Amino acid sequence: QWVAPSGIIESAVVHPVQVFAATGDGAGRTYDLTYPRTYPPSAALGTATIVNSGNADAYPLLRIYGPLTEPEITSYTQDKSLVFAGITLVADEFLEIDTRAKTIYLNGDPSANRYSFLVFPESRWFTLSPGTNQIRFHPATFAEAVSRVEFTFRDAWL
C-alpha cells in the first residue's frame, strides 16, 4: 500500500544546486558607437536558475556556508526572501534551513537554533515553484567563490 500523508509525491532523485555569493546588479553596458547601442541588464550577480520538474511546490533544504555575514536569499519567482541580521558564519560553519519544518540550525544541530536571527517582516518563507525559479544569494560580506547556499530538493507532484 502506498501512503502520501501530505498529498505530494516526491522524486526519488535528490537535486543539489549551489548558488555562490556575489554583489552587483548586472547593470548592462553602453557603447559609444555611431549608432549608440544599449544592452539590457543581465541577471543580478549571485543569481541562479533552479528547476522543479514537478507540478507542485518543492520544499528545499538550504545550507548556507561561510565565511559570511548577514545572508539574504531571495526567490524572484515568488517575490519572497529569507533575511538574516546580526549573524556571522566563519569558514566551515553552515546554517541549515528546512523550509518545510521552518527550522534554522547552526551546523544542522537542533540544540544550536538560529531562528532568532531571521528578520521579520522582511522575511517570508518560500518554496520552489513548479518550473523555473530565479534565486539570488547576497550576504553583506563573503568570500568570493567560497560562500554559497546549497539547495537540496526533490521534484514534487500532486
C-alpha positions as CSV (number, residue, x, y, z in Angstrom):
1,Q,0.0,0.0,0.0
2,W,1.2,3.5,-0.9
3,V,0.7,6.4,1.5
4,A,1.3,10.1,0.9
5,P,0.2,12.0,4.1
6,S,1.0,15.4,2.7
7,G,-0.7,14.6,-0.7
8,I,2.6,15.3,-2.5
9,I,4.6,12.7,-4.4
10,E,8.4,13.5,-4.4
11,S,11.0,12.2,-6.8
12,A,13.5,9.6,-5.6
13,V,16.2,11.8,-7.1
14,V,17.7,14.5,-4.9
15,H,18.8,17.6,-6.7
16,P,21.7,19.7,-5.2
17,V,22.1,23.2,-6.6
18,Q,24.7,25.7,-5.4
19,V,24.4,29.5,-5.6
20,F,27.6,31.4,-4.9
21,A,27.5,34.8,-3.3
22,A,28.1,37.9,-5.4
23,T,27.3,41.5,-5.3
24,G,26.3,43.9,-8.1
25,D,23.2,44.3,-10.2
26,G,24.5,43.5,-13.7
27,A,23.6,47.0,-15.0
28,G,24.4,46.2,-18.6
29,R,26.7,48.2,-20.8
30,T,26.6,51.0,-23.3
31,Y,29.0,51.5,-26.3
32,D,29.7,54.9,-27.8
33,L,29.3,54.0,-31.5
34,T,28.0,55.8,-34.5
35,Y,24.7,54.2,-33.6
36,P,24.7,54.0,-29.8
37,R,23.7,50.6,-28.6
38,T,22.4,49.8,-25.1
39,Y,22.3,46.2,-23.9
40,P,19.7,45.2,-21.4
41,P,20.7,44.5,-17.8
42,S,21.8,41.0,-17.1
43,A,20.5,38.9,-14.2
44,A,21.8,40.1,-10.8
45,L,25.1,38.6,-9.8
46,G,24.7,35.7,-7.3
47,T,21.6,34.6,-9.2
48,A,20.8,31.0,-10.3
49,T,18.0,29.2,-12.0
50,I,16.6,26.2,-10.2
51,V,14.1,23.9,-12.0
52,N,11.4,21.9,-10.1
53,S,10.2,19.5,-12.8
54,G,7.1,18.6,-10.9
55,N,3.7,20.3,-10.8
56,A,3.7,21.1,-7.1
57,D,5.9,23.3,-4.8
58,A,9.0,21.6,-3.6
59,Y,10.4,22.3,-0.1
60,P,14.2,22.7,-0.3
61,L,16.7,22.2,2.4
62,L,19.1,25.1,2.3
63,R,22.7,25.1,3.7
64,I,24.4,28.5,3.8
65,Y,28.2,28.1,4.0
66,G,30.5,30.7,5.5
67,P,32.6,32.7,5.8
68,L,30.0,35.5,5.5
69,T,27.8,37.9,7.4
70,E,24.1,38.7,7.3
71,P,23.0,36.4,4.4
72,E,19.9,37.0,2.3
73,I,18.3,34.5,-0.1
74,T,15.6,35.8,-2.5
75,S,13.2,33.9,-4.7
76,Y,12.4,36.3,-7.5
77,T,9.9,33.7,-8.7
78,Q,7.8,34.0,-5.5
79,D,8.9,37.6,-4.5
80,K,10.0,36.3,-1.1
81,S,13.2,36.4,0.9
82,L,14.9,35.0,4.0
83,V,16.8,37.9,5.5
84,F,19.2,37.4,8.4
85,A,20.7,40.2,10.7
86,G,23.5,40.0,13.2
87,I,24.8,36.6,12.2
88,T,28.3,35.7,11.2
89,L,29.4,32.3,9.8
90,V,33.1,31.5,9.8
91,A,34.7,29.1,7.4
92,D,33.5,25.5,7.8
93,E,30.2,26.7,9.5
94,F,26.8,26.5,7.9
95,L,23.2,27.3,8.6
96,E,20.8,24.6,7.8
97,I,17.3,25.9,6.9
98,D,14.5,23.4,6.5
99,T,11.7,25.2,4.5
100,R,9.2,22.5,5.3
101,A,9.7,22.4,9.0
102,K,10.7,26.1,9.1
103,T,13.8,25.5,11.3
104,I,17.2,27.2,11.2
105,Y,20.1,25.4,12.9
106,L,23.8,26.1,13.1
107,N,25.7,23.2,11.5
108,G,22.4,21.2,11.4
109,D,22.4,20.9,15.2
110,P,18.9,21.2,16.8
111,S,20.5,22.5,20.0
112,A,22.0,25.4,18.1
113,N,18.8,27.2,17.0
114,R,19.4,30.4,15.0
115,Y,15.8,31.3,14.2
116,S,16.1,34.5,16.2
117,F,18.4,35.9,13.5
118,L,15.7,35.8,10.9
119,V,14.4,39.4,10.3
120,F,10.6,39.9,10.2
121,P,8.6,41.3,8.5
122,E,11.2,41.3,5.6
123,S,11.5,37.5,5.7
124,R,8.9,35.3,4.1
125,W,9.3,31.5,3.7
126,F,9.4,30.3,0.1
127,T,9.3,27.0,-1.8
128,L,10.4,26.1,-5.3
129,S,7.5,26.6,-7.6
130,P,6.9,24.1,-10.4
131,G,9.1,25.1,-13.4
132,T,11.9,27.6,-13.4
133,N,12.8,29.5,-10.2
134,Q,15.2,32.5,-10.1
135,I,17.1,32.6,-6.8
136,R,19.6,35.1,-5.6
137,F,22.1,34.8,-2.7
138,H,23.6,38.0,-1.4
139,P,25.2,38.2,2.0
140,A,26.5,41.5,3.4
141,T,30.1,40.2,3.3
142,F,31.5,37.0,1.9
143,A,34.5,35.2,0.4
144,E,34.4,35.1,-3.4
145,A,34.0,31.5,-4.8
146,V,33.6,30.1,-1.3
147,S,30.5,31.5,0.4
148,R,27.4,29.8,-1.0
149,V,24.0,28.4,-0.4
150,E,23.2,24.9,-1.4
151,F,19.6,23.9,-2.2
152,T,18.7,20.3,-1.9
153,F,15.3,19.3,-3.1
154,R,13.1,16.7,-4.8
155,D,10.8,17.4,-7.7
156,A,7.2,17.3,-6.4
157,W,3.8,16.3,-7.9
158,L,0.2,16.5,-6.7
